[in-house]
């Protein structure tokens, strides 16, 4: 019986691998700095519940651009909860506390909930607990230049992966009670 199981598994192995690869390809996308805004705006436009952005650093120009995006304004009007998790405006955690403080005020005035966490380094976006962007882009501090650094985000459409990140990186209780409250 065990032998039959192994033979069946060996026969199906390549097929299962190919299926897994196709699912991964269909649900994953690598996004560079230049493409991020367009892809993110589309996901915000289609959001149903919430958008959580983890961006340790904030810049005035980037925050103003973000707040001017029609899709963000429309999402807030639709009642979508937008949360930004960032570092506090303290010299120990950011290079320009005054700019960080001003950005936090602008976000808050716009109806966005801001959560400050010391030593935050995690860069991600979670949308409706179904989509997660992970990578090296500080979404609310990138500044358009002629040359973009080779930063990227990997977009995954996977409730299972989002759940794993929430559980093992952020902490389920902290995420649902503090971030999404």
N, C-alpha and C positions, 0 to 999 in steps of 0.2 A: 504494500500500500504506500509506504513512504517512497519507495523507488518510483512508483507511478506518479506521485506528487512531484518529485524532482524532475522526472522526464517532462511532465506537463509544464513545469515552471521554466525549464530550459527552452522548450519549444515556444512559449509565450514571451520569454524575456526580451528579445529584440523588438517585438511588437509593443510591449509595455513601455520600453525605453523610448521608442519612436513617438508613442502617444504622449508620454510625459514631456518630451522635448517640444512637441507641437503645442501643447497646453502652455508650457513656459514661454515659448516664442509669442504666442497670441496674447498673453497676459502681462508681458514685460516690455518695457521700452527704455532705452538710454536717452536722456535728454541733456543737451548742453545748455550753457547760459543763454545763448541766443534764441533757443527754441522754448525755453521754460515758460515765459509769460503766456504765449499762445496756448500751450498745452494746459497750463494751470487754469487759465481763464475758462477754457471749455469745461474742465472738471468742476470749477466753482459754479458755472452756469447750470450744470446738471446735478449739483448737490441737492440732497433731500433733507438733510438734518444739520450737519455741522462740518466745519473745516477747522483743523487745528494745525497751526504753523509753528514749528520749532525753529527759531532763528536767533541764535545767541546774541548777535550784534544787529543794530539798527542804524540806518543812515537816513537823514532827512529827505534827501532827493528820492531815495527808493521808496520810503514810506509814503511820501506824497504821491508818487506815481501809482503805487499800489492802491491807495485810497481813491484815486481818480478813475480807476478801472470800472467801467460800466457794469461788468459782470459782478464785481464785488458789491457795488451800490445796490444792484438789483437783488442779489442774494440777501443782503441785510434787510431790504424791504420785504422779501418773501419770508422773513423770520428765520433764516439760516443763522445758526450760532457760529460766530467766527471768534476763535481764540488764538492769541499769539503768546507763545511761551518764549521768554527772552531772559537775558541777564539783567540784574538791577543796575540802576544808574549810579554806580559807585566806582571810584577810580581803581579799586582793587580788581574789578571784574571787566571793566571796559576802558578803552583808551580815551574816550571823550564822554564823560558822564553827563555833561550838559546836553549834548546832542541826543544821547540815549534817553534822557529825561523828556526832552521835547518830543521825541518820536513816540514815547509811551503816552504822553498827553494827547497827541494827535490821534493815535489809534483809539484811545479810550473815548475821546470826544465823538468819534465816528460810530460808536456803538460796538466796538470790538473789545472783548474782555482780554486784558493783559495780565499774565501771570509771570512774576519774576522769580527766577531760580538761580542761586549762586552757582558759579562754575559750570553752567550749562555748556555743553559742547555738541550735543545731539542736533543734527540738522535733518529735519523731516517735515513732511506734510501728511496729515491723515484726513481723508475725506469720507465721511459717513461710515467709518470703520470698514470700508470696502476697498479703498485705494490707499496706497502709501507710497510716498516719494522718499527715498533714502539716498543720501550722498553727501557731497562736500559743499554744496551751494548754501550760503546764508541768504535765504530767500528775500529777506527785508533789508539787506545791506549791500547787495551787489550793485555796482555802479557801472552803467554802460561806458565802455571805453573802446578805443579802436581795437585794442587787443584784450580779449577776455582770457583770464587764466583758465587752465584746463580743468575747470570744475565741472561737475556733472551731478545729475540726480538719476536714479533708476526708479522708474514708475512701475509698481506692481499692482495689478488688479487681483487681489486675493484676500478675501476675508480671513482665511486661515493664517496667512502671514501677518496681517494686521493684528489679529488676536495674539499671535506669538510675540510680537514686538510689545504690545500692551502688557502682556503677562510677564515677560521676562526682562524687558528693558525699562519700561516705565512703571510697572506695578499696576495691576488691575484696579485695586482699591483707590490708589492715588489718582489714576487717570479718570475714573468715573466719578469719584467724589470731589476731587479738587479741580481737575481740568474741565470736565464737562458739566459740572454742577450748575 
